[in-house]
Amino acid sequence: MHEPTPDRDVFGLLAEFDKPERLLDAVRRARRAGFKRVEAYSPFPIGELAEALDFRDNRVPWLTLLGGIVGAGVGYGMQVYTNHGFPIDIGNRPLVTPPGFMLITFELTVLFAVLFSIGGMLMLNHLPRLNHPLFDIRSFHLASTDKFFLVLLSNDPKFDRERTRTFLDTLKPVRIDLVEGTEEPE
Amino acid sequence: MSDVAPDMRDYRAVTREIVDISLDYPDRRGWWLCFIGALVLLLSFFASVTWLFWEGVGVWGNNIPVGWGLAIANYIWFLGIGHAGTLISAMLLLLDQHWRNSLNRFAEAMTLFAVVCAGLYPLVHLGRPWLFYWMAPYPNTMTIWPQFKSPLTWDFFAVLTYLTVSVLFWYIGIVPDLASARDRATKRRQQVFYGLAALGWLGSARHWARWRQAYRLTAAIAVPLVVSVHSEISLLFAAGPIPGWTSTVFPPYFVLGAAFSGFAVVSMIAVTMRHALGLRNLVTPRHLDLLAKLLLATGLMTAYGYWAEVFDAFYGGDPQDLKTLSDRLGGAYAFTYWGAVIANFVPLQLLWWRSVRANPALLFAIGLSVTIGMWFERYMLLVTTLYRDWLVSSWHTYHPSFWDWSLFAGMLGVFLTLFLLFVRFLPVISAFEIKEATFEEKEEGGHA
């Protein structure tokens, strides 16, 4: 979570589109025009949007794998440790029995993998968070219904209030809003 | 082919149809009537549990040899019902079956609440329930650990994992719709409630990309988890040296029976909700048709399990197994065996006809019949096996007491209360996934 910085008074410029295809097109054109810090918002996941933003982050799958490995280790290790700590002799059968340990090992593999996956997703997405500069824009409420938004962030080297607005105008959005900065853009 | 009615292919209409139910509930009087009914049942739960804790498990009909009575039968019944929600949601997500989007949210909610009810049963079944934490491995002054080679300990880990994973999967699946509710809410307390619950979700492309990774991975992990959990439940029986239980047929037989009973309950809920909440545009006859087909398919697989169990006894030829089989087919509790066979499989055959599958009232009735039939099955599996053990001197019949039944009614109250609160306050259908499917179908063109 970033603290609000008083020196940065603009978060970015927000353009609203009424169709997902138009947002996709706008993202591609903004990237082509040289904007690096671009973010897009949509009411539902659009695979091409992540591609257009050149988003290649596989940390969530790797975290899931890591969670699974940790879970398997914890699950199996716990059973070996406790069986030595409090041995129960059942007809002189071996104390450490891999087939008998597999179920809990599997359950803890699943549990840790899912906890790491979902916990990792939330952490990398900087969620939960209580407020965001975009929430100050009235029309942004439609981002979860049927409107599609493009933001060119103010910490982009190419960002300039006037020229960026002129560029956004060429994309023919429904409207353009200046987002006041209350927090450091991510 | 699109799964939802044509007027639901507009993004705004979908959100309005679904999210506005939570924000401005259409039929408050009907909801309150149901909720008061559920609260009365809930009262029965608290009364039964209070009396149980005060007097001990002796208030139930349990005896020796039938140490597991209604409580454990209901535990398996509830847990089995829960599994269908995960299967519908996770398996069909991975198979890219868009029609799941109209069903997965409430099917998963059903899973959660059924698992809560199931989980409460073994807890209250303990002689000293206040020591329930002894099941967990924690360092203690007695320097002892749980018996990790026991199916009872496996059960603890399986159910706990299943509950946690179900909650998380359901919750990250509902967050984007909670954000919709937050953004559409006009009353202050709604804005605060949905605002906190939505975790500040913005719907940015990067958020969605990571969300999708986590969601699909969790789904992929949840499918084998369901199989493992109910296989494990069956080991509570199959791992013991008890005739009629100790069989390798049990794990698949239990998993399929679980899916079967769960699809029956999902069908009933789907029919009720589309009627009560006016969701006919989103839960269409095509959904009911597909649910009915799933019900029929899993029903036939369960029937195969029944047959395999009988075959197993004859093929093994163990006299004690054959004795248990004859007790099931013709003993004091034969009504539970034949009740299960008839209620499960006879009305089910009507689903071969398309006109029956498209008829909500008939589908509801068949679902109810299967739900009752599967309850008979759980009861039959426990009681017919235990009441006549190896020793003739220990034979004893079992009859649930008043408090057994009052707790069962109370547990239904727990389920209904939670489910009604879900229907009242949370988006019951996944709006954003329906919009996503509409978008993808438009992209592919042609058959949208």
Contacts between the chains, C-beta under 8 A, distances in Angstrom:
chain1	res1	chain2	res2	distance
A	20	B	439	5.9
A	27	B	205	8.0
A	39	B	204	5.3
A	39	B	205	6.8
A	39	B	206	7.0
A	40	B	204	6.9
A	40	B	205	4.4
A	41	B	202	6.1
A	41	B	203	4.9
A	41	B	204	5.3
A	41	B	205	7.2
A	42	B	203	5.8
A	42	B	205	6.8
A	42	B	208	7.0
A	43	B	11	6.4
A	43	B	15	7.5
A	43	B	176	7.9
A	43	B	180	7.4
A	43	B	203	6.1
A	43	B	432	6.0
A	43	B	435	6.0
A	44	B	176	7.6
A	44	B	208	7.8
A	44	B	432	4.4
A	44	B	433	7.1
A	44	B	435	4.5
A	44	B	436	3.9
A	44	B	439	6.6
A	45	B	208	4.0
A	45	B	209	7.5
A	45	B	211	6.9
A	45	B	212	5.2
A	45	B	432	7.8
A	45	B	436	5.9
A	46	B	205	7.2
A	46	B	208	7.2
A	46	B	436	7.8
A	46	B	439	6.9
A	47	B	212	8.0
A	49	B	205	4.3
A	49	B	208	7.5
A	50	B	205	5.4
A	50	B	206	7.2
A	50	B	208	7.1
A	50	B	209	4.1
A	53	B	205	5.5
A	53	B	206	7.2
A	55	B	205	6.6
A	55	B	206	5.7
A	55	B	209	5.3
A	57	B	206	7.5
A	57	B	209	7.1
A	57	B	210	6.7
A	58	B	213	7.6
A	60	B	210	5.2
A	60	B	213	4.2
A	60	B	214	5.3
A	60	B	217	7.3
A	61	B	213	5.8
A	61	B	217	6.4
A	64	B	214	7.6
A	64	B	217	4.9
A	64	B	221	7.9
A	78	B	137	6.3
A	79	B	148	4.6
A	82	B	137	5.9
A	82	B	145	3.7
A	82	B	146	7.4
A	82	B	148	6.3
A	83	B	145	7.6
A	83	B	148	6.4
A	85	B	143	7.3
A	85	B	145	5.9
A	86	B	143	6.7
A	86	B	144	5.0
A	86	B	145	4.5
A	88	B	147	6.1
A	88	B	149	7.8
A	90	B	149	7.2
A	97	B	149	6.5
A	100	B	148	7.4
A	100	B	149	4.5
A	101	B	148	6.8
A	103	B	154	4.6
A	103	B	157	7.5
A	103	B	158	7.1
A	103	B	228	7.0
A	103	B	232	5.8
A	103	B	235	7.9
A	104	B	148	6.5
A	104	B	153	7.3
A	104	B	154	6.0
A	104	B	157	4.8
A	106	B	228	5.8
A	107	B	154	7.8
A	107	B	157	4.6
A	107	B	158	5.4
A	107	B	161	4.4
A	107	B	225	7.8
A	107	B	228	6.9
A	108	B	157	7.0
A	108	B	161	7.3
A	110	B	161	5.8
A	110	B	165	6.5
A	110	B	221	5.4
A	110	B	224	7.7
A	110	B	225	5.0
A	110	B	228	7.8
A	111	B	160	7.9
A	111	B	161	4.4
A	111	B	164	6.1
A	111	B	165	6.8
A	113	B	217	7.6
A	113	B	221	5.7
A	114	B	164	7.4
A	114	B	165	5.0
A	114	B	168	6.0
A	114	B	169	7.6
A	114	B	218	5.3
A	114	B	221	5.9
A	114	B	222	7.9
A	115	B	164	7.6
A	115	B	168	7.5
A	117	B	213	7.8
A	117	B	214	4.7
A	117	B	217	5.2
A	117	B	218	5.9
A	117	B	221	8.0
A	118	B	168	5.0
A	118	B	172	5.7
A	118	B	214	5.4
A	118	B	218	6.5
A	120	B	214	7.2
A	121	B	172	7.3
A	121	B	210	4.9
A	121	B	211	6.1
A	121	B	213	7.0
A	121	B	214	3.7
A	122	B	199	7.3
A	124	B	210	5.6
A	125	B	206	7.3
A	125	B	207	4.8
A	125	B	210	5.6
A	125	B	211	7.3
A	127	B	199	4.8
A	127	B	200	5.7
A	127	B	201	6.8
A	127	B	207	7.6
A	128	B	199	3.6
A	128	B	200	5.4
A	129	B	199	7.5
A	129	B	200	3.9
A	130	B	200	6.2
A	131	B	200	7.3
A	132	B	200	6.4
A	132	B	202	6.2
A	134	B	202	6.5
A	141	B	183	4.1
A	141	B	184	7.5
A	142	B	183	7.3
A	143	B	183	7.4
A	143	B	202	7.2
A	143	B	203	5.3
A	144	B	15	7.5
A	144	B	176	6.9
A	144	B	179	4.7
A	144	B	180	4.2
A	144	B	182	7.7
A	144	B	183	4.7
A	144	B	201	7.8
A	144	B	203	5.9
A	144	B	432	7.8
A	145	B	11	6.7
A	145	B	12	5.7
A	145	B	15	4.7
A	145	B	180	6.3
A	145	B	183	6.9
A	145	B	184	7.1
A	146	B	10	7.7
A	146	B	11	3.7
A	146	B	12	4.3
A	146	B	15	6.9
A	146	B	435	7.9
